[in-house]
């Protein structure tokens, strides 16, 4: 399981699940540089600062993370976002979720929405299987 989170706190929150199962987990701030090796890791949480920036930038940064995780051959990708509020007037959660879903439909992997609330800190994730 890998994750694109809309902020540092969300990535930290979601990282708890694989860690509690004994999985080696890495959390990054942004997309890692090409020389960062995470091949021997069970889960990667990519924290983006995307909730309170312009929609276009939030979508672009999230798709960049998705592309990086695809290269990593991620089996399941989860989009973690804050469910309690959207930090920008036009809202970023919906446009980012739509862009990730559309990209997954075109290129793969298949998208599977996750509805139940999972939280130790943040809100419910949207899974891109």
N, C-alpha and C positions, 0 to 999 in steps of 0.2 A: 504494500500500500504506500503510495506517495501522495503528497498533498500540495496544493496551491492554496495559501492562506492570504486573506486580505490584510493581515497585520501580524506583527510579531507575537502578540498574545494568543491569537488563534492558532498559529503554528505550534506554539508551546503547548497549548491545551491539547491539540490533537496528537502531538508527539507522545503524550502520556500513554495512549492506548497500546501502541506497539512496544514501547519500553516496558510496560507492565507485563507484556507477554514474553519478555526476554529477547525481543528483537533489537538488533543494533540499529539505532536511529540517528540521523543527522538532521539538524535544522540549519538552514542557510538564510541569510538576509539577502534576498535577491537571487538571481540566477548565478550559480557559481562560475568562476573563471574556468576556461578549458583545462587548465592544469590541475584542477581539483578532482581527485579520484574518489568515487563513492560506489565502486563496483561491489565491494564486499559488505555493503550495508543493506539491511532489510527494508528500511523505509527512509525516505527523504522528505522533509517538510520545507518547502520553499516559501518563506515569508515575503510578501510584497507589501508595500505601503500603497494600497490601492483604494481604500475606502473614501478618502477625502481629497483626491486629486481629480483633475478633469477626466470625464468619462473616456475620451479617446485615449488618454495615457493609461488609465486603469485597464482598459481592454487590451492595449498593446503590451503592457507589462505582464498581464496574466497569460496572454497567448505565447509570449516569449518563454514563460515558465513551462507552459504545456509542451511547447516544442522541445525544450531541454529535457523534460521528463520522458518524452517519446523516444528521444535518442538514447536515453538510459534504459529503454525497453520496460517501462513501468507497466505492471500488470493491471493495477487499479489506481486511478488518480481521483482524489477527493478534492473538491473545492470547498474550503471552509470559509465562512463569512459570518459576520456579526448579524444575528437575527433580531436583535433588539432595536437597532436603529441604523439608518443610512446617514453617513456623515457629510454628504453633499446635497445641496438643494435639488439638483436633477436626479440624484441617485446613481450609484455605481453597481450595486449588487445585481440588479436585473440585467443591465447591459453586459456585464462581465459573464454572468451565468449563461446568457444567450450566446455570446461569442464562443465560449468554451463548448457549449452543446453543439452549435453549428459546425465548429471545427471537428469535433468528435464524430459527427455524422458523416462529414466529407472524407476524413482521413482515417478515422478510428482513434482510439478504441470506442466501442459502443458505449452509449451513455445509459446509466441506470440512476434515476433519482433516488435519493435517500431521504425519507420523510421523518422518521422518528428523531426526536431530539437526543443528541449526544452532547454532554457538556460536563466538563469539570470547571471550565471558566467561560467558554464562548457558546456559540450557537450551533444549529444543525448544519451538517455538511451536505453537499451535493456530490454524489459519486460519479465519476467518469470511469466506467469499468474497463 
